Amino acid sequence: MRNTLKLVLIYILMVCFAVSVTGCSSGTYEGKELVDKAKQLHTELEAAHITVEDISGGDHTGPHVQEIWYRFVGDVMQYMYIGRDLETGEEYYEFNNGTELDTWHTGDAEWSFVAKGSEGYYSYSRTKRHWFADGALLLNDYAAAVSTSRIITFGDTNGVVLNYSDEALLKYQSMQGITGLEQNYAFDGDMCALFEVSYEKDGRDYKYLTMINAENTEKPVERIEPPAMSESITGEITEGEQ
């Protein structure tokens, strides 16, 4: 069972203090074995609930910018994903139970359905991984660009803080234009439970906090109705009754 208090304390320590600082090169750094183990264990998760929060403004009370519930049934990944653009207010919902793909965008009057085997259908599996179900992608440490690492320890709970060389990051196509990258990992046992990323791009500061919770593999993944669509349906019924 997760020790929430320890995780919160580790998170605070990672942000405020450096217990040890180690220069890095050649794709290795102190604490890499912890990060690599966490990536492996995340990929092995059978079911999880993951949230991504935009904390660029220091506010932890806003809606999640991304959220996903998933579980594997055999080789099939069943999932419910929600993505939000906090600036425009637009939302995107995607549900896949292994036989049908349901999607909804802000402005849609109803869900769009694509049956398995039909044009436009796609799915994920243990071999064709969704981003959030792949530890190597979700918890990527860009090891060759790490300049310093800091290891945080509180009792039997660990954390790792990584800082990056702006110049070395240029070798990663997906990181072009990003400077000041820092990644903080907080572990619950060997699992990564909290993952914070901060960086600057185009003169703007960004900071995101990802929280990972293992879920009951027997619990079905359910489709969540978009609030905007629910309100629209309610409004139509009310108008009809009048």
N, C-alpha and C positions, 0 to 999 in steps of 0.2 A: 504493500500500500504506500502511496506517495506521502512523503513527509513534507507538507506544504510549507511549514515554517522554515525548515532548513533550506528549501529551494529559494524562498524569498530572501533569506539572509545571504545565501550565496550570490543571488542576483545583485543585491546591494553592494556586496564586497567587490564583485566584478566591476561594477560601475565606478566605485570610489577608490579602491586600493589595488596595489600591485604587490603580491606576496613574493613573487620571483619573476625576474625579467630575463629572457634568454634571446640572444640574437639568433637568427635562423638563416639557413641557406640550403641549396640543393634539395628543396622539397621536404625537409624534415625539420622538426621543432619539438621542444619539450612540451609534452601533452598530446602529441599527435596520436599516440596509441589510444588515448581516451576518445579522441574524435573519431578515429577509424573504427573502433569497437562500436561506438554509438551509431555510426552510419550503417554498419552491418546489422545491428540489432533492429534498427528502424526498418530496414528492408524486410526483415523477417517477421515484422508485426502482422498478425492476422486481421486485426481490426483496430481502428483508431478514430479519434476525433481531434482535428487540428484546426487551430484558429490563428489568423495573422492580423495583428492590430497595428495601425499606423499611430506611432507615438512621437512623431516628429515635433509636435507642439507640446509634448510633455503630458498630454491628456490620456488617461487610461480608461476613460468612461465611454468613448465613442463606439459606434458599431464596428464590427470586424470588416476589414477590406476583403478578406478571403476566409472561407470556412468550409470544411469538408468532413463528412462522416463516411467511413468506408469499412468494408470487410470482404475477405476472400471466401468464396464458396467453391470448393474445388479449385479450378484454375481461373475462375471468373472473379473480377473485382466489381462488386456492387458499391455504388457510391451516390452521395447527394452533395453537390458542390454549390456554393453561393459566392459570387464575386460582386463587389460594390465599388463604384467610383464615388468617393466622398465629395469630390468637387462638383460633379454634375448631378449626383443623386441617382444615377442610373444603376440598375442591378441586372445580374445575369444568374439564372438558376439552371442547373443541369442535374438530371437524375438518370441513372442507368441501373436496372435490376438484372442485367445479363441477357434479357430478351427484348428490351425496348429502351430507346433513348428518348427522353423527354427534355425539352429545353424551353426556356422562357426568358425574354428580354423585356425591359421596361418599355411600356407602350403596347405590348402584345395583349390582345383580348383574352387569349387562352394559350395553353401549352401547345407546343409542336411535338408531334409523335413520329418516330421513325422505328419501324420494327426491324429486328435482327434479320439480316439477309437482304434488306432493302437499300437502295442507293442513299447515301448520306449517313448510314449507320456506322458508328465506331464504338469501340469498347477497349478496356484495359484488362491485363491479365498478369500473372506472375512473371512472365517473360517480356511482355509489352507493358512496362510500368508507367503508371500515372506519376507525374512529378512529385506529388505529396506522399506517394507510397515507395519512393526510391530514396534511400538514405544518402546515396552518393550525389544525388541532385539537390535534394532539399537541404542537406547539411554540408554542402560543398565547401571545402576549406581553401581552395586555390593555393595549395601547399607551396608551389614553386615561387609564389609572390609574397609569402609571409616574411615580414622583417623582424618582428619581435613577438614573443608569446609570454603570457602571464598565467601562472597556475594559482588558482584560489582553492583553499581547503577549509572546510568547516566541519569538524568531526569526521564522519565517514563520507561526507558529500563533497564532490569536487566540481570545479568550474575551470574553464579555459578561456582566456581572452587573446585574440589574435589581431595584430595590426599589420597592415600591408604596405608594400612599396608601390607608390603610384606608377613608377616606371615599369616595374616587373608585372603589374596588372595588365599592361598593354598587350602582353602575349595572349591574353584571353579575349576572344572576339566579343563575348557577351559583356565584358567589363569595360569597353571603350568609353572614355569620357568620365569615368568614375574616379574620384580621389578621396583620400582620407578614410578608406574602408577599414572598419573595425567589426569583428564578429565575436560575440560572447556566447559560450555554451555553458549551460548548467545541467548537471547530470543527476538523475534519480537512480542510484545504483550505477549500472553501466549505460542506461538509457538516457538519451538527451530529452529533457523535459521542457527546457526553455532555451530559445535561440534568438538572440538579438543581433540585428544588422544595422549599422549606421554608415552613411557615406554622403558625399557631396557630388552633385551633378548639375551642370548648367547653372551654377551659382545658387543652387538650392540645397538645403540640408534635408536628408531623409533618415528616418529611423523606424524600424519595424520589429515587432516582438511576436515570435511564433511560439505557441504553447501546444505541446503534444501530450495527449492522453490515450493510453491503451484502453480499448473498449472490450466489452463482452462479445466474444465471437458468435454466441448464440442469438444475440440481439439483432433483429432484422434492420436493415437500413430503410427508412421510410422517406417518402417524398414529402417535402415541405412546401406548402402553398405560399407563393409570394404575397406579402401583405397588400400590395397595390392591387393585385387581381382579386383578392378576397374582398377588399373594400369596394371594388367596382361591382362585383357580383352582388354584394349586400345592397348597394345603392340601386341597382337595377330591380331587385326584388321589392325594395321599399317603394320605388316609383310605381311599379306595377300594381302594388296593393292599393296605392292611392287612387 
